Amino acid sequence: MKIATFTHGGATRIGVVVDDSIVDLAAAAPELPRDMTAFIVAGPQAAERATDAAKNSAHRIALASVKLEAPIARPPEFLAIGLNYADHVEETKMKRPEFPMFFNKQSSCVTGPYDPIHIPRVSSALDYEGELGFVIGRRCRHVPRDRAHEVIAGYVIVNDVSVRDWQRRAPTMTLGKSFDTHGPVGPWIVTPDEIGDPHKLDLRTFVNGEQRQHSNTRNLIFDCFAQIETLSTVFTLLPGTIVSTGTPGGVAAAMNPPKWLRAGDVVRIEIEKIGKLENKVIEEPAGTTMI
């Protein structure tokens, strides 16, 4: 099942994507939550009800007539990992990590799968990172690797947009990873039954149609399940948490000279069995100023 958050007719709710349409669950199954996190918390029964409601439903809307939003607008946690593909480690000229290098992205950076990415006023070193993300499906702690698949609600695409000079200013990397609009997520959450093995997915990133990244999730150094085991050893993972699993080689920062993103560029990230993100790069609008 592909479940999306969308806006149509001035209202935002969730629905099940079927071919080139979306089944509006607010109409097809009005007893279900209309917020994605609440839907995830409702568990397998809610998922089963949504699946049933999507079958032969009359409450379909053409995908082309809705605005797809980030599946979870404000995840309780937005976590990511650095240096998790060998070719990316090599291009950065850094040492292969012996332990996963996790960092936080502030949840306020989350934006939709087709929304613009802002070039911040304080930097021109804007970079892309195409990544597989997964969404935690239930509150959990001390999850062993062999059971980690049980706590995943589904998979998404993430662009871990990075402002490289700000990223390097502090060892935590959080500032350079958390500018507003620098967390495109989506286009929907794909449930594990449709994905199968998450470690066999082809990933590609394009800028203006030029392929910049191409790898497969089989090349992850620390796979999805190992990441859950490590994170849940330290703290409780909450439903709706997004974990972005790292980027392969081909980032702009590693090129000579770097091919930073510029206004007008279009970044498209595709992951097999999930779909695509496509975000245009624009200058940070003047209206974002507080005073």
N, C-alpha and C positions, 0 to 999 in steps of 0.2 A: 504494500500500500504506500502511496505517496500522499502525504498529508501536508497541506500548505496553509499559510496565513495569507489572506487576501482582503483587499478593499474593493467594494462594489456598491454603488448607490449611496455613497457617503458613510457606509458602515464597514467595520473590519471584523472578520470572523474567520473560522477555519473551515476547510473543505478537503475532500478527497479528489485527487487528480485522476481522471479517467480519460486516456487518449488526449484529445485537444479541448477537453472541457473540465470543469471542476464542479463536483457535487456539493452544494451548499448545505453543510450539516445543520446550520441554524434552522433550515426549513425541512430537511430530510430526517433529522433526528434531534428535535428541539430540546430533548431532555439532556443532551450532552453539553459539556462546557464549550464556551465559544472562544476561550483563550487557550493557546497551545500548551502552556505549562500546566494549567489545570487539567487539560485533556490527558496529558502524560501521567499526571498524578492519579487520575482515575483508573489507570491500569489496563490490564488485558480485556476486561469486560467492555470498557469504553471502545477499545480498538476493534473488538469483534462487532460491536453495535455499529461502528462507523463503516466497517467493511460490508456488513449486511445492508446498511442504508444506501451505500454507493451502487449496489446492484440494481439495475433497471430503475434507477431513480428518475423521476420527472424533474427533480430540482437541480438541473444542470445549467451551468453558465459557461459560455465560451471563454476559454482561457484568454483569448485575445481582447476580451472586453473587461478584464479585471486587472487590478494592480497587485502583483505579487509582492508581499512584504517579507522581511526577514522572518523565518518561521517562529523564532523566539526573539522578540524585540529587546528584552532586557533579561538575559540569562542570569541566574543567581551567581554563576561563576563562568568566566570565559578564560580558559587555560590553553596554553600552547607550549610547544617544545621546540628547541633549537637544535641544529646540527643532527638531524635524524635520517639523512640519506648520505651515503658515502660520497657520492659525487658532489654534493653541496659542501660537505666537510672539506673535500679536496680543493674546491674552487675558493674557499675562504682561507686556505692555507693554515687551518687550525687543526688541533689534535682531535682525533676521533674520541668522543666521550665514552667513558667507562660507566657512567651513570647518567640517566636522562636529565637534560637541562630544561626544566620547566620554568615558565614565567607566566605572568598575568597580562591579559589585555583587559582594559576597563570595559565593562559591559556597555557603557555609553558610546563606544566606537561602533557598535553593531549597526549595520544598515542593510537595505534590501538587495536582492540579487541583481537588480537592474538600475539601482540608484547611483548617482554620481559620487565619485571619490574626489575629495578636495585636496588641492595642493596647499599645504599650510603656508601662512605668510612668513614663517620664520625659517623655512628651509626649501631648497630645490632638490634635495636628495631623496626623492620619492621612489619607492621600489614596490614590486609585486611579489607575492609568494603564493603559488597555487598549492592548496592542501586539502586532503581529506579530513573532515571533521566527524566526530560522533557525538550523540546526545545521550546523556545519562537518563535512564528511564525510571529509576526509583532510588530512594534514599539508601545509601549503602556505605559500609565501612569494612576494612580488612577483607577485601574480595580477592580470593586466590586467582591466579591467572587462568586456571582451567574452568572457572565459573564466570569469568569476566563478561562473556557474551550475554549472560543472563540479565545484566543491568544496563544494556544498551537499548535505547528506544528506537534508534535509527541513525542514519548517516546523512551528512550534508557536505556541500562544498564550502570552503572558506578561502577568502583571499586575505592572508595575513599581511596587509599593507604595512610597510615599514618606512619610517623616516630615519635614514641610516645615521646621520650625524647625531641626532638626538638619541638614537638607540645606543650609540657608543659612549655617550656621556656618563652613563651609570651602569654598573654591572648587572642590575636587574632587568634592563632593557624595557621596562614597562612604559616609560615616557615615549620612547620611539615607536612603540607598538600600539599606542592608545589614542592617537589623535581622532577627533570626531570624523566619522564616515570611513575609518580605516579598518573596518571589520565586516565587509560584505559576506553574507551568509545565505545559503539557500541552494537551489530555488525552492526546495521543499525538503521535508524529512522523509527519507526512504526507509521503510522498516526492514529489519534484518532478513526476513524471509525472502525479500526481493533481491537482496544483495548477495546472499550466500557467503562465501569467504571474502571478508573485507580486505584481505591481503593478496588479492589478484585483480586489482582494478587499475586500468590504464588512466593516466593523468597527463593532461596537456595544458599549457598556458600559451596564449597568443597575445601579442600587442599589435594592433592594427593589422591583424591577419598574419603577422610573422610569428612562427613558432619559436618560443623562447625556452620552454621547459617541456620535457617529455620523459616520463618514467612510469613505474608501476609500483603499487603499494607493497608488492612483495619485497621491495628494496628498503623498506623501513628498517632502521637499526633496532629500535624498540617499537614493537608492533602495538596495535590498539590494546590488546589484552594485557600486555606487560605494563603499559602506561596506567591502566586502571588499577592494577595490583599495586604499583608504586604510589600513586596518588592516594588511594584509599587506605594505605598503611598510615598516612599522615593525618588525613582529615576526612570528614564525612562528605561524600559526594551527594549533591542534591538533584532532584529531578529537574530537567531543563538545562543543566550545566552543559556547556559546549566545550569539547576538547579538540583542538586543532593539532594534527599529528605530525607536522613538519613538512618542509618543502624540499624538492629535489634541486639539482644543479640547474643553472641557467638564469640566476637572478641578475638584475641590472648592475648591482654593485660589483659583481665579479668580472664585468666586461672592461675592456681597455680601449677607449675610455668608457666609463659607466654610461649606460643608456637609461638615464633617469626618465621617469614618466613626465610627460609634458601635457599642458592643457590641450584638449582635443583628442588625446590618445584614447583608444578603447581597449580595455583588458578583458579577454575572454578566457575563462578557465572551464575545462571540460573534464568530467570524471565519468568513466564507464558505469552504466547502470543508474547513474544519478541524474545527470543533465548538465547544465552550464550556468555560470554566472557571466554577466556581461555588463561592465561598468565603464562609463565615460569619465575621463579625468577632466576636472574643471578647476579654475582658480577658486580659492576659498571666498565665498560671497561676502560682500560688505555687511550684510544683515546679520552675520554671526557675532558682531561686536556688541558687548554688553553696554558700553558707554560711548 
